[in-house]
Amino acid sequence: MASSINHPGTLTSSLINLVITTVGAGLLALPRAFADAGLVGGCVSIVFVALAADWSMMLLVSVIKYSRVYSFESNTAALLGAQGKTILNAMLVLLLFGILTAMFVIILDLVPPVMQRFTGSNVAMVQRMPLGLLCAMAAVACSLPCNITALRYTSCLALVGLLYFLCVLCFRWGQRGCAIASTVVAFAPLPRLLRAPGVMFTCYICHFNIFKIVEELSDEDQARIHVVVHTALLVISTSLYLVAGVVGYCMFGEDISGNILREFHGDDLMVAAQGAVSLAVLCKIPLFVVPLRESLCLAMGLKLSNITPWVRLSFTVAIVGTTFTLAVMGKELDTVTGLVGCSVGAISCFVLPALMAESLWRVGPRRSSKRARAGTRILALSAVCIGCSGFV
């Protein structure tokens, strides 16, 4: 009984958890990334990013097995020192800001057409800004409580909505006879190709969750965590991303929107998908506002136990207001996800794990091979170069 209490997770639950945290809003922007890379270029790029993400995730697993500490922050501090911990905390704050901005972009894109279809009118109250402000106020209200456990199940709802969207996408493409748009190319020009990996990096930002996933497993299951990682990242997530990227790009060609759901005007099946995804995204916003609020409070030297309701309200309004404003300014989902991937994604998911593994091999009991060391250095250097190229 004690074992089941201490280790509630199983390999199956860990697989589901990792897939849910991996597959997200990046899937909606992926067809635009394929348009930037070309059909073959997009497939090669997403597979390359998947392999790199899988490798960096396994580096973190090796760190966990050595330290037996189930915290990204603690392991970073132990292996990379105070500077590494500071960088990680900064990346976490930027990541949460980026995710929230992308969520508001999705809401601004999807809620107006859903409400217009539902009400059958195009009055001012169902336009982009009024509906966006209403959703922002709802997000503030839902984010004020400290206990938001009930909302954690919305990650499952979001994944179900995305899977439904993929099914409808394939169905609509089949209705068109699987026709390929005339503007589809195998490889795009290099300047455009370099913009694609940023969005693809975002599709695999899930490394912060592996520590909790491993902690919930028994020692026997921890020895097989590599099966979970490989299956979740290389098989399930990459397959879904390939379907979304290939089908979406083939249907609409190089002029596809940064959010593919915007391409289906008046399609009742896709309106249902828009409604499901936007509702799930709205419910998930507090899951990111609350930890971001706590991180900012701690960074400012405030004790969480002493925070008054007015301080909590002020921080919440500031966070939601800032990210909502950035979403209005950013406009395109692929732009926001690309910036997050080139900055936070490159550093937190590829550079930091490689540096941590290098440090572990210097102080740990097991020495690595020259090939493994070279691989981690290439991983970190490639992530930095590709991340920087995304800003050009």
Residue, then its C-alpha position, 0 to 999 in steps of 0.5 A: m500500500a505504501s508503495s502505491i501511495n509513494h509512487p502513484g504513477t504508471l508507465t501508461s499514465s506517464l505516457i498520457n501525461l507526457v503526450i498531453t503536456t507536449v501536444g498543444a497550441g504549436l500544432l495549430a501553427l505547424p502548417r505555417a512552419f511547413a509552408d516556411a520550410g517546404l513539404v520535405g524540408g518541414c518533414v525533415s525539420i520536425v523529425f530532426v527537432a523530435l530526435a533532438a528533444d528526445w535526446s535532451m529529455m534522456l539527458l535530463v533522465s540521466v541527471i535524475k537517476y544520478s541525483r535522485v532529486y526531482s526538481f529542474e531547479s535543484n538539479t540545475a543549481a547543483l550542476l550549473g551553480a547559482q548562475g544556472k539556477t538564475i537562467l532557468n528561473a528567467m526561462l521559466v518566467l519567459l516561458l509562462f509569459g510566452i505561453l499565455t500570450a499564445m493562448f490569448v492569440i488563440i482566443l482572439d482568433l477563435v472565439p469571435p467566429v464561434m460566437q458569430r456563428f452561434t448568435g448568427s450576427n456580426v454586432a460589435m459585442v461579438q467582434r475581436m476586441p470586445l470578446g477578447l476583453l471579456c475573456a481576459m476579465a474571465a481569466v483574471a477572475c478564474s486566476l484569483p483563487c490559489n487552489i485551481t486543481a479542478l482546472r488541471y483536467t482541461s489539458c485533457l480537454a484541449l488534447v481531445g479538441l486538437l485530436y478532433f480538429l486533426c480528424v476533421l482536417c483529414f476528413r476535409w482533405g479527403q473530401r477534396g480528393c487529397a489535392i495538393a495546392s499549386t504553391v506547395v514546394a519540396f524545399a523553401p528558400l533558406p531564409r524562410l526555412l530558418r524561420a520554421p524551427g522556432v515553431m517546431f521547438t515550441c512543439y516539444i517544450c515539455h522538459f519541465n514536466i519530466f521531473k514530476i513524471v519520473e518522481e511518481l514512478s516506482d524504481e522498476d518503472q523508472a528503469r523503463i522511462h526511456v520507453v515512455v519518452h521515446t513513445a511520447l516524443l518520437v512516435i505519438s507527438t511527431s506523428l500528430y505533428l506530421v499529419a497536421g503539418v503535411v495535410g494543412y500545408c497541402m490543403f492551403g499552400e504557402d499562403i496558409s495562416g499562422n493559425i490553421l483554424r482561421e482557414f475554415h470559414g463557415d465550416d460547422l465541423m471546424v467551428a465546433a473544433q474552434g469552440a472546444v479548443s478556445l474553451a479549453v485554452l481559456c480554462k487552462i490560462p489560470l494554470f499558467v497565471v498562478p505559477l507565474r504570479e507566484s514566481l514574480c512574487l518570490a522574485m520580488g521578495l514577497k512571502l506567498s503566505n503573506i500576500t493579500p487579496w489586493v496584491r494577488l489581484s494586482f499581479t493577476v491583472a498585470i500578468v493578464g493585461t500584459t500578455f493580452t496586450l502582447a497578443v493583440m500586438g503580435k496578432e499571428l500565432d506562428t509569430v508568438t510560438g516562433l519567438v518562444g521556441c527560438s528563445v526559451g525553447a532553445i535554451s531550456c529544452f536543449v542548451l541547459p540539458a546538454l550543459m547539465a549532462e556535461s557537468l554530470w559527466r565531470v563529477g559523476p561516477r560514470r564517464s561518458s564516451k567521446r561520442a556522447r560528449a560530442g553529441t551533447r556539444i553539437l546539440a547545444l551549439s545547434a540549438v543556439c545557432i538555430g534559435c538565433s537564426g529564427f530572429v533574423 
